[in-house]
Amino acid sequence: MQAKNLTGGQELLCINTEKVYDWILNEANFDLALNNLDLPLNPVTGAQLECADIDLDTVSCAVDPAEVDPIVVTGREDQVFVVDGAEVTLQIVNIRKNFDVTIFVNLIPALGGARVEVGTVPFTRCEQVILCAPTGTDIDVTYTDLDCFVCTASCDPGTTTEIDELDVTVTVRLCQSIKSTYPVTLELVAEFCQPRDILPFPPCPAPTIPTQCPVVFPTTGNNG
């Protein structure tokens, strides 16, 4: 199913793409203390939940990049490093990362055991990385893994006029790919691609019958 080349064969082409100046992978872990989270209303009855209504062993979390400005490069500074015996000017890049962490908890079995959302809390973490990222390059951060787990959870009973509050410590783990890039136009000799041949539909299958069990039935021996 090899298609023929377009008339003219190879041509000199100009292609817009991105040059990767530098690329690193790194891992980060950090802890968050989320305190004084008001317990929500019971999603079924609408009544205000109290500490006795939730199972603290089921407190869980989810973490996501913020919808607005998840990654902000706050600055970069040139610094000379010695790499393999040679001096090279690299950049110390300051990156601010914004996240949202959401806390969930299950109701006790007597109330149906439903999973309810307690609340979402925004938080920010900053870091410095060393890259070949001269002024004009873009910094691209992609999370290859972003997860969290609850380390501790406790509930503080309020008064008759106060809402019970949840205190949670969360550990966040992320794996990230950080690149410095710049748009470039490349000149190269290449061939144009051709569409592949259309695959034919298979023919209708022949009728089949279920597998039989001749060892069991019919029997030919003397059953008496």
C-alpha positions in Angstrom: 0.0 0.0 0.0 2.9 2.4 -0.7 1.7 5.5 -2.4 3.7 7.3 -5.1 5.5 10.5 -4.3 4.0 13.7 -5.5 5.3 15.1 -8.8 8.6 16.9 -8.3 9.9 14.7 -5.5 11.9 16.5 -2.9 11.6 20.3 -2.5 13.3 23.0 -0.5 10.8 23.9 2.3 10.5 26.5 5.0 8.8 25.3 8.2 7.8 27.3 11.3 8.5 25.4 14.5 10.1 25.8 17.9 13.7 25.3 18.8 14.3 23.8 22.2 17.1 25.7 23.9 17.1 23.6 27.0 15.0 20.9 28.7 15.0 19.4 32.1 12.8 17.0 34.2 12.5 17.5 37.9 10.4 16.4 40.8 9.1 18.4 43.7 7.2 17.6 46.9 5.7 20.0 49.4 3.3 20.0 52.3 0.2 22.2 52.8 -1.6 23.0 56.1 -5.3 23.6 55.2 -7.0 24.7 58.4 -10.4 26.0 59.4 -12.3 24.5 56.4 -16.0 24.9 57.2 -17.9 21.6 56.8 -20.5 21.9 54.0 -24.2 21.2 54.0 -25.5 17.6 53.7 -26.1 17.3 49.9 -29.2 15.2 50.5 -31.0 16.9 53.4 -29.5 20.4 53.3 -28.7 20.3 57.0 -25.3 21.6 58.2 -22.8 18.8 58.7 -21.0 18.3 62.0 -17.9 16.4 63.0 -19.9 13.4 64.0 -21.4 13.1 60.5 -18.1 12.5 58.7 -15.6 9.7 58.5 -12.2 11.2 59.1 -10.5 8.1 57.7 -11.9 8.9 54.2 -10.6 12.5 53.8 -9.0 12.8 50.4 -7.8 15.5 48.0 -7.3 16.4 44.4 -4.9 19.0 43.0 -5.1 20.8 39.7 -3.2 23.7 38.0 -5.1 27.0 38.5 -7.3 28.0 35.6 -5.8 31.5 35.6 -2.0 32.0 35.4 -1.0 28.4 36.3 2.6 29.2 35.4 4.2 32.7 35.7 7.9 33.4 35.0 8.7 36.2 37.5 12.3 36.8 36.3 15.6 35.4 35.0 19.2 36.3 35.8 22.4 35.5 33.8 25.0 33.6 35.7 28.3 32.1 34.6 28.8 28.4 35.2 31.7 26.1 34.5 30.5 23.0 32.6 33.1 20.4 31.5 35.8 22.9 32.2 34.3 25.6 30.0 32.6 28.8 31.1 29.0 29.2 29.9 26.4 31.8 30.6 23.1 30.3 31.7 20.0 31.8 33.3 18.5 31.3 36.8 14.8 31.3 36.1 12.2 32.1 38.8 8.9 30.3 38.3 5.7 30.8 40.2 3.2 28.0 40.0 -0.4 28.3 41.1 -2.6 25.4 42.1 -6.1 24.5 43.5 -6.4 21.7 46.0 -9.9 20.3 46.7 -10.7 18.4 49.9 -13.4 15.6 50.0 -14.8 13.5 52.8 -17.3 10.7 53.1 -20.4 10.8 55.3 -20.8 8.1 58.0 -22.7 5.0 56.8 -25.8 6.0 58.8 -26.0 9.1 56.6 -25.5 7.1 53.4 -21.7 7.3 53.1 -21.8 9.8 50.2 -18.6 11.6 49.2 -19.0 15.3 49.6 -16.7 18.2 48.7 -15.5 20.3 51.6 -13.9 23.1 49.7 -11.2 24.2 47.3 -8.2 26.2 48.4 -5.7 28.1 46.1 -2.0 28.0 46.8 1.2 29.0 45.2 4.7 27.6 45.1 7.8 29.1 43.7 11.1 27.6 42.5 14.3 28.4 40.7 15.8 26.3 37.8 19.0 26.7 35.9 18.4 26.7 32.1 19.8 28.0 28.9 17.0 30.5 28.6 18.3 33.8 27.3 15.9 36.8 27.1 13.3 36.2 24.4 12.9 32.5 24.9 9.6 31.1 26.3 9.5 28.9 29.4 7.1 25.9 29.0 6.2 23.8 32.1 4.2 20.6 31.6 3.2 18.4 34.5 3.8 14.7 33.7 2.4 13.8 37.1 0.5 15.8 39.7 -1.0 14.2 42.7 -1.7 14.6 46.4 -2.6 12.6 49.5 -3.9 13.5 52.9 -1.4 13.1 55.7 -3.5 14.1 58.7 -7.1 15.2 59.3 -8.9 16.4 62.3 -12.3 18.0 63.0 -12.9 20.9 65.4 -16.5 20.9 66.8 -17.9 24.4 66.8 -20.4 25.9 69.2 -24.1 26.1 68.7 -23.6 29.2 66.6 -20.4 28.1 64.9 -19.8 25.7 62.0 -17.6 22.7 62.7 -14.2 23.0 60.9 -11.8 20.5 59.3 -8.0 20.8 59.6 -6.0 18.9 57.0 -2.4 18.5 56.1 -1.8 17.5 52.4 1.4 16.4 50.7 1.6 17.3 47.0 3.9 15.5 44.6 4.6 16.7 41.0 6.8 15.7 38.2 7.4 18.4 35.6 9.0 18.9 32.2 10.5 22.4 31.9 11.7 23.7 28.5 13.0 26.9 27.1 11.9 27.4 23.5 12.0 30.0 20.7 10.0 30.1 17.4 12.2 29.6 14.4 11.8 29.1 10.6 13.8 26.1 9.3 14.9 25.5 5.7 15.2 21.9 4.8 14.8 19.5 1.8 12.0 17.1 2.2 9.3 15.2 0.4 5.6 15.9 0.6 3.5 13.3 2.4 0.9 11.3 0.6 -2.4 10.0 2.1 -2.4 6.2 2.7 -4.6 3.8 0.8 -8.1 3.2 2.1 -8.5 0.0 4.1 -11.3 -2.3 2.8 -14.1 -3.5 5.1 -13.8 -7.2 6.0 -16.4 -9.5 4.5 -19.4 -10.7 6.5 -18.5 -13.5 8.9 -19.7 -17.0 8.2 -22.4 -18.5 10.5 -21.1 -20.3 13.5 -22.5 -22.7 16.0 -21.8 -23.0 19.7 -19.0 -25.3 20.8 -20.4 -28.8 21.6 -19.6 -31.1 24.5 -19.4 -34.6 23.1 -17.8 -36.0 26.2 -20.9 -35.2 28.1 -23.7 -35.6 25.5 -24.8 -37.6 23.7 -23.6 -40.7 25.5 -23.2 -44.0 23.7 -22.4 -46.3 26.7 -24.8 -48.3 28.7 -26.4 -46.1 31.3 -28.0 -49.0 33.0 
